[in-house]
Amino acid sequence: MDTNYVFDVTPDEEIVYTEDKQKAIYTPLEELEMIIAESFPESYVDPEKYARRLHDMCMAEYENKYKEVLKS
């Protein structure tokens, strides 16, 4: 389990790290983008574009299967 930290600078210019209690909430597409970005170390891969393409392909396939079921 990953722990996120936030930092604050005190008036004495001391940096204080505290655990971030609020967990980030991501959409499934954002989660997919993060997974893709982590799995492709090459800088030329655009994870957002790739994730959107995968999403579009999945939705198109789902739509096709849904139409097949409606015809049955």
VMD Tcl script that builds the backbone (N, CA, C; Angstrom):
set m [mol new atoms 216]
animate dup $m
set s [atomselect $m all]
$s set {name element resname resid chain x y z} {
  {N N MET 1 A 0.840 -1.173 0.000}
  {CA C MET 1 A 0.000 0.000 0.000}
  {C C MET 1 A 0.885 1.236 0.000}
  {N N ASP 2 A 0.617 2.123 -0.927}
  {CA C ASP 2 A 1.398 3.348 -1.022}
  {C C ASP 2 A 0.873 4.379 -0.035}
  {N N THR 3 A 1.795 5.102 0.567}
  {CA C THR 3 A 1.428 6.181 1.466}
  {C C THR 3 A 1.854 7.484 0.818}
  {N N ASN 4 A 0.921 8.396 0.717}
  {CA C ASN 4 A 1.219 9.698 0.148}
  {C C ASN 4 A 1.504 10.685 1.271}
  {N N TYR 5 A 2.405 11.586 0.995}
  {CA C TYR 5 A 2.765 12.600 1.971}
  {C C TYR 5 A 2.586 13.982 1.368}
  {N N VAL 6 A 2.229 14.907 2.222}
  {CA C VAL 6 A 2.187 16.314 1.845}
  {C C VAL 6 A 3.196 17.038 2.712}
  {N N PHE 7 A 3.676 18.158 2.225}
  {CA C PHE 7 A 4.644 18.887 3.037}
  {C C PHE 7 A 4.171 20.314 3.246}
  {N N ASP 8 A 4.650 20.885 4.308}
  {CA C ASP 8 A 4.317 22.258 4.661}
  {C C ASP 8 A 5.590 22.932 5.151}
  {N N VAL 9 A 5.691 24.213 4.921}
  {CA C VAL 9 A 6.846 24.974 5.387}
  {C C VAL 9 A 6.390 25.834 6.558}
  {N N THR 10 A 7.052 25.650 7.698}
  {CA C THR 10 A 6.712 26.405 8.901}
  {C C THR 10 A 7.282 27.818 8.800}
  {N N PRO 11 A 6.836 28.726 9.674}
  {CA C PRO 11 A 7.399 30.083 9.671}
  {C C PRO 11 A 8.918 30.096 9.908}
  {N N ASP 12 A 9.438 29.059 10.538}
  {CA C ASP 12 A 10.884 28.965 10.759}
  {C C ASP 12 A 11.600 28.367 9.547}
  {N N GLU 13 A 10.873 28.237 8.441}
  {CA C GLU 13 A 11.384 27.677 7.191}
  {C C GLU 13 A 11.804 26.215 7.330}
  {N N GLU 14 A 11.115 25.513 8.198}
  {CA C GLU 14 A 11.347 24.082 8.355}
  {C C GLU 14 A 10.304 23.347 7.527}
  {N N ILE 15 A 10.729 22.321 6.823}
  {CA C ILE 15 A 9.810 21.530 6.008}
  {C C ILE 15 A 9.312 20.359 6.840}
  {N N VAL 16 A 7.986 20.246 6.932}
  {CA C VAL 16 A 7.366 19.195 7.728}
  {C C VAL 16 A 6.533 18.325 6.788}
  {N N TYR 17 A 6.832 17.023 6.797}
  {CA C TYR 17 A 6.074 16.062 5.996}
  {C C TYR 17 A 5.040 15.382 6.879}
  {N N THR 18 A 3.826 15.286 6.374}
  {CA C THR 18 A 2.768 14.582 7.088}
  {C C THR 18 A 2.081 13.636 6.112}
  {N N GLU 19 A 1.533 12.579 6.660}
  {CA C GLU 19 A 0.836 11.607 5.831}
  {C C GLU 19 A -0.446 12.223 5.310}
  {N N ASP 20 A -0.684 12.030 4.029}
  {CA C ASP 20 A -1.890 12.546 3.392}
  {C C ASP 20 A -3.034 11.588 3.692}
  {N N LYS 21 A -3.985 12.029 4.466}
  {CA C LYS 21 A -5.105 11.173 4.874}
  {C C LYS 21 A -6.147 11.037 3.774}
  {N N GLN 22 A -6.165 11.998 2.856}
  {CA C GLN 22 A -7.164 11.977 1.791}
  {C C GLN 22 A -6.599 11.214 0.600}
  {N N LYS 23 A -7.241 10.132 0.267}
  {CA C LYS 23 A -6.800 9.316 -0.861}
  {C C LYS 23 A -7.299 9.945 -2.162}
  {N N ALA 24 A -6.468 9.916 -3.158}
  {CA C ALA 24 A -6.847 10.445 -4.457}
  {C C ALA 24 A -7.862 9.509 -5.099}
  {N N ILE 25 A -8.839 10.083 -5.743}
  {CA C ILE 25 A -9.862 9.309 -6.438}
  {C C ILE 25 A -9.667 9.537 -7.931}
  {N N TYR 26 A -9.442 8.458 -8.650}
  {CA C TYR 26 A -9.201 8.546 -10.077}
  {C C TYR 26 A -10.310 7.849 -10.838}
  {N N THR 27 A -10.560 8.338 -12.041}
  {CA C THR 27 A -11.501 7.659 -12.922}
  {C C THR 27 A -10.806 6.416 -13.472}
  {N N PRO 28 A -11.565 5.453 -13.972}
  {CA C PRO 28 A -10.929 4.276 -14.559}
  {C C PRO 28 A -9.958 4.636 -15.692}
  {N N LEU 29 A -10.294 5.655 -16.475}
  {CA C LEU 29 A -9.411 6.065 -17.557}
  {C C LEU 29 A -8.106 6.630 -17.006}
  {N N GLU 30 A -8.177 7.418 -15.943}
  {CA C GLU 30 A -6.966 7.967 -15.328}
  {C C GLU 30 A -6.101 6.847 -14.734}
  {N N GLU 31 A -6.748 5.852 -14.119}
  {CA C GLU 31 A -5.997 4.718 -13.579}
  {C C GLU 31 A -5.289 3.965 -14.699}
  {N N LEU 32 A -5.986 3.770 -15.818}
  {CA C LEU 32 A -5.382 3.103 -16.963}
  {C C LEU 32 A -4.193 3.901 -17.488}
  {N N GLU 33 A -4.339 5.223 -17.550}
  {CA C GLU 33 A -3.238 6.080 -18.000}
  {C C GLU 33 A -2.021 5.925 -17.090}
  {N N MET 34 A -2.235 5.865 -15.785}
  {CA C MET 34 A -1.116 5.719 -14.855}
  {C C MET 34 A -0.428 4.361 -15.027}
  {N N ILE 35 A -1.226 3.313 -15.212}
  {CA C ILE 35 A -0.652 1.981 -15.412}
  {C C ILE 35 A 0.180 1.952 -16.692}
  {N N ILE 36 A -0.349 2.547 -17.747}
  {CA C ILE 36 A 0.384 2.583 -19.013}
  {C C ILE 36 A 1.663 3.390 -18.870}
  {N N ALA 37 A 1.574 4.552 -18.214}
  {CA C ALA 37 A 2.755 5.400 -18.040}
  {C C ALA 37 A 3.840 4.669 -17.250}
  {N N GLU 38 A 3.442 3.877 -16.264}
  {CA C GLU 38 A 4.421 3.149 -15.456}
  {C C GLU 38 A 5.012 1.960 -16.219}
  {N N SER 39 A 4.249 1.387 -17.134}
  {CA C SER 39 A 4.718 0.194 -17.831}
  {C C SER 39 A 5.557 0.514 -19.064}
  {N N PHE 40 A 5.486 1.742 -19.562}
  {CA C PHE 40 A 6.273 2.149 -20.722}
  {C C PHE 40 A 7.287 3.202 -20.296}
  {N N PRO 41 A 8.534 2.807 -20.098}
  {CA C PRO 41 A 9.534 3.787 -19.676}
  {C C PRO 41 A 9.967 4.735 -20.792}
  {N N GLU 42 A 9.632 4.411 -22.037}
  {CA C GLU 42 A 10.033 5.274 -23.136}
  {C C GLU 42 A 9.281 6.600 -23.068}
  {N N SER 43 A 9.983 7.670 -23.291}
  {CA C SER 43 A 9.377 8.997 -23.165}
  {C C SER 43 A 8.456 9.328 -24.329}
  {N N TYR 44 A 8.570 8.608 -25.450}
  {CA C TYR 44 A 7.765 8.950 -26.619}
  {C C TYR 44 A 6.358 8.359 -26.568}
  {N N VAL 45 A 6.086 7.502 -25.618}
  {CA C VAL 45 A 4.755 6.905 -25.504}
  {C C VAL 45 A 3.841 7.883 -24.788}
  {N N ASP 46 A 2.715 8.196 -25.418}
  {CA C ASP 46 A 1.730 9.097 -24.817}
  {C C ASP 46 A 0.672 8.241 -24.135}
  {N N PRO 47 A 0.765 8.079 -22.805}
  {CA C PRO 47 A -0.163 7.166 -22.125}
  {C C PRO 47 A -1.620 7.592 -22.221}
  {N N GLU 48 A -1.874 8.892 -22.246}
  {CA C GLU 48 A -3.267 9.343 -22.325}
  {C C GLU 48 A -3.876 8.968 -23.673}
  {N N LYS 49 A -3.135 9.194 -24.743}
  {CA C LYS 49 A -3.623 8.847 -26.077}
  {C C LYS 49 A -3.827 7.332 -26.192}
  {N N TYR 50 A -2.873 6.566 -25.682}
  {CA C TYR 50 A -2.955 5.112 -25.729}
  {C C TYR 50 A -4.151 4.620 -24.912}
  {N N ALA 51 A -4.335 5.172 -23.728}
  {CA C ALA 51 A -5.447 4.760 -22.865}
  {C C ALA 51 A -6.790 5.095 -23.507}
  {N N ARG 52 A -6.875 6.267 -24.101}
  {CA C ARG 52 A -8.137 6.636 -24.770}
  {C C ARG 52 A -8.435 5.695 -25.936}
  {N N ARG 53 A -7.392 5.316 -26.666}
  {CA C ARG 53 A -7.584 4.397 -27.783}
  {C C ARG 53 A -8.061 3.037 -27.273}
  {N N LEU 54 A -7.446 2.547 -26.204}
  {CA C LEU 54 A -7.891 1.280 -25.613}
  {C C LEU 54 A -9.332 1.384 -25.127}
  {N N HIS 55 A -9.651 2.489 -24.498}
  {CA C HIS 55 A -11.009 2.719 -23.997}
  {C C HIS 55 A -12.004 2.707 -25.156}
  {N N ASP 56 A -11.670 3.430 -26.235}
  {CA C ASP 56 A -12.559 3.489 -27.390}
  {C C ASP 56 A -12.755 2.116 -28.018}
  {N N MET 57 A -11.662 1.343 -28.095}
  {CA C MET 57 A -11.754 0.000 -28.660}
  {C C MET 57 A -12.660 -0.883 -27.803}
  {N N CYS 58 A -12.513 -0.789 -26.486}
  {CA C CYS 58 A -13.340 -1.602 -25.579}
  {C C CYS 58 A -14.806 -1.203 -25.682}
  {N N MET 59 A -15.055 0.088 -25.747}
  {CA C MET 59 A -16.447 0.545 -25.841}
  {C C MET 59 A -17.072 0.135 -27.178}
  {N N ALA 60 A -16.303 0.173 -28.252}
  {CA C ALA 60 A -16.819 -0.244 -29.551}
  {C C ALA 60 A -17.150 -1.738 -29.535}
  {N N GLU 61 A -16.285 -2.527 -28.926}
  {CA C GLU 61 A -16.533 -3.961 -28.826}
  {C C GLU 61 A -17.767 -4.245 -27.966}
  {N N TYR 62 A -17.882 -3.512 -26.856}
  {CA C TYR 62 A -19.051 -3.663 -25.990}
  {C C TYR 62 A -20.326 -3.312 -26.748}
  {N N GLU 63 A -20.279 -2.237 -27.528}
  {CA C GLU 63 A -21.446 -1.820 -28.309}
  {C C GLU 63 A -21.836 -2.896 -29.321}
  {N N ASN 64 A -20.849 -3.481 -29.966}
  {CA C ASN 64 A -21.135 -4.540 -30.945}
  {C C ASN 64 A -21.787 -5.744 -30.269}
  {N N LYS 65 A -21.268 -6.158 -29.130}
  {CA C LYS 65 A -21.838 -7.307 -28.414}
  {C C LYS 65 A -23.255 -6.988 -27.925}
  {N N TYR 66 A -23.460 -5.751 -27.473}
  {CA C TYR 66 A -24.781 -5.331 -26.999}
  {C C TYR 66 A -25.797 -5.387 -28.144}
  {N N LYS 67 A -25.402 -4.921 -29.314}
  {CA C LYS 67 A -26.301 -4.965 -30.459}
  {C C LYS 67 A -26.622 -6.402 -30.856}
  {N N GLU 68 A -25.644 -7.296 -30.743}
  {CA C GLU 68 A -25.877 -8.714 -31.046}
  {C C GLU 68 A -26.899 -9.306 -30.088}
  {N N VAL 69 A -26.806 -8.945 -28.821}
  {CA C VAL 69 A -27.738 -9.456 -27.824}
  {C C VAL 69 A -29.136 -8.932 -28.085}
  {N N LEU 70 A -29.244 -7.679 -28.467}
  {CA C LEU 70 A -30.566 -7.105 -28.756}
  {C C LEU 70 A -31.218 -7.767 -29.956}
  {N N LYS 71 A -30.419 -8.190 -30.923}
  {CA C LYS 71 A -30.963 -8.851 -32.106}
  {C C LYS 71 A -31.459 -10.257 -31.787}
  {N N SER 72 A -30.930 -10.869 -30.759}
  {CA C SER 72 A -31.310 -12.249 -30.422}
  {C C SER 72 A -32.675 -12.347 -29.829}
}
mol reanalyze $m
mol bondsrecalc $m
mol representation Tube
mol addrep $m
